[in-house]
Amino acid sequence: MSSPRIVAAVEIGTSKIAVLLGRLDGSTKVDIVGHSLSTSKGVKKGEIRDLRAVSDCVHSALSSAAGKYHIDEVYLALSGRHLEGNFNVGTATVSDAASRVRQIDVNQAIADAKRRELPENRSYIHHIQNPFCLDGKVVDSPLEQQGQRLEVGYWSVHADTPLIRNYLRVIGGYGMEVNDIVISSLASGNILAEEVEKDAGVLVIDIGGGTTDWVLYRGGFVVRTGVVSVGGDHITNDLCAGLRTGQKRAEQIKVEHGRAFHDREDRNEKIWLVGDYTIGDKEFPKSAATQIIEARVTEIFEIVKAEIKKADFYKVDDIASGVILTGGTARLEGLEQVAERVLGLSVRLADFEPGLDAELRRPEYTTVIGVLDYARVDQDRVDQSNDGMGILNGLMNVLGIQRKEASY
Amino acid sequence: MENVPHNGTELEASIRVRVIGLGGGGSNVLAGIDRDRYPHVEYLAVNTDSQALAHSPLTHKVLLGQNITRGLGAGGDFEIGRQVVEADRAELEALVAEVDLLILVTGLGGGTGTAAALLLAELATQTEATVLAFTTQPFTFEGARRREISDAALADLREKVHGLIPVPNDLLLQETEEDDTALSAFAVADKWIGKGIHSLCAMLFETGIINQDFSALRNLLQRRGGKTIFAIGAGKDEDFVKDALSQLCDCPLLHATERPSRMDRILLHLVVGSEMGLAKIQEVVTSISEQFDSSKEIIVGAVMDSRFAKSLEICLIAKVEIEPTATTSDNAGLRNGREPMETIGSLGLENANMEANPKPVVHVSKLIGKKKKEANEDQDEFLFVDLEAQRGYFEQTDQNLYNNEDLDVPTFLRRGIKIKLK
């Protein structure tokens, strides 16, 4: 590995733009040398609605995080309801006369799993490998093992191409190319869940401003990811409707008085609606706010549960390590209790990595920390083979973007 | 009622106001209104169901589709409703003729009411009439099909009328008591829409402290399309000011989720008891303008109801223009050949005419011109962007459908969870 690179991990979220600047020197170490967290404009439900506003926000966020450093590469976190996935199984008949699996068989099974073509305007973001099976039995490494039929499953995540084009444009406007895109759930999950948890099965749920991104690990593999395009903004909007107040005050009420579940005592606690005690101001019972929030939060977890059930992965024993909650909305009091009740799993809030800078100990930074870590692992992958960059290269081609040969 | 003679009587009496209740829902609303209070206003019921029509206390009734449904109603089937109104187009055409203010009241998502509202609004675009529509939207539990029809009709109507006041039934359920059924939500809708129509009439037909009349309403609404905000509130006795303001903010017609943070024009009409002087009126107006924020123009009218001492009724109508379509050359305010002129003072009070006829205020929003230009500069898909930021939060974004429910609609509304604000 040559000289250290400065990598910017960028998440263009619905409510916040998070940028983290890391110095990668080829070791397992990542030095965080810059960061910024700013208010996002022009993004709704995780999708860019106003290119110019988003560009302005992102460019100033990049500049402010970069400081004196020159950014070499940009890695982007991606969310939004346009993200979908499909699970494909590729098979290969072991060709060796002695029925020993060779690399050529492995390659064939992988190629077979990735062969499914997408409709126009959809592009693959990740092909996430699941375990190999040899004659129906899960094997860690199939090479040199004996068997007839080799199978491998891939959870392939794809996205709306025009929408991605917008993200690339935003970064392109800063004079940078996007090195790779990582879906938010994967970035957060990767950094938050311990390896033992991933082995035992764990569900990581990241509730942001406009979306809820989740990832389910089982047996050490990512078996499913998903996006529910509901987040903290919806809670605020619900409070607007229910309490008949403006967005700003609703947000304030959510932050100051919000709780994820409704308690009978809330009926007796009063909150001022406007908060300035003037002629139009009045009190309402806290129960109004908590009932509204409880309905929304419950629904979010119900949808995640339904999606996991639909994929036939909802088995409590297979998610033995339970649920890890993160994202800005994880600050909401009592969120764990509601998650526990709805999902029927043990729930904990995400911890921050020990030694992490105090300023970075905010759930808003979780995804970009994960993206930076992805970039770190990515560098190894690039060293070994070119596979890691395959998808984005393909994507760039689809988008008609010329990408200069990466020089590492 | 205020009986002081004034020189505006003749003009106001000559304004032709027609309120049409369409289909079962719309007709029911009108049945519950005190129709004698403003004798100048004409009330009509239009339905395909002859039996329902026969039971209606209204004197003017129009039965549609005798050849098609033979008086049996459209059964909530929009397609049948559409056939019926097309067949009786001529009769409907007569209903929109020779009228200055047309108020349509209907429940959307069904057959007759939905189809008739669309056709009447369409026909009215050929006339000079200013058209307001009060519509109720089906409950979420009534299913996706009804919602789809209702949503499509709502979007269509919005383009054709000058002011659209949608009232989702989900929201009205909030107004009912814990053990009440969906039927009570209908009753609540009837009550609020009825009150709203009365408040409008009070502004049009009563005069007093600061007069506003039809021209003010017409100027406020100006063009078709855009977004109308409508709210009413009333208070009596001890805390009458506080109660009225509180009710105004809670008014289900306000539909807070779609409330834009900025409005182009606000028209505020107050009916005050004898104890309320100008200073107190000023205070109320200030409080409202603070809460409803940042309008360039707030026009105030006030009349006195000398029957009461401590009493206040507030009616607020505001308009936000949405990007005009290419064909929108008709501008109601300019139709009479008036020139646009500067607005009266920020609150309207200092400069408002204390005589019977205030100067007509015609104000073409600077916002519209500006937005249009910006939109042209930007290319393709980001046309609505800046405007959107001022509107209801999730408006202009795609519907967020999951199992046929729009997740952007508050969960508590979709599930009928009642939130007690007191």
Interface residues (C-beta under 8 A of the other chain):
Chain A: K41 G42 K44 K45 E47 R49 D50 L51 R52 A53 R81 V228 S229 V230 D233 H234 T236 N237 D238 C240 A241 G242 L243 R244 T245 G246 Q247 R267 L273 V274 T278 I279 G280 K282 F284 P285 S287 A288 Q291 I292 A295 R296 T298 E299 I303
Chain B: L171 Q174 V241 K242 L245 S246 C249 D250 C251 L254 A256 T257 R259 S261 E283 V284 S287 I288 E290 Q291 D293 D378 F382 V385 D386 E388 A389 Y393 F394 Q396 T397 N400 Y402 L407 D408 P410 T411 F412 L413 R415 I417 I419 K420 L421 K422
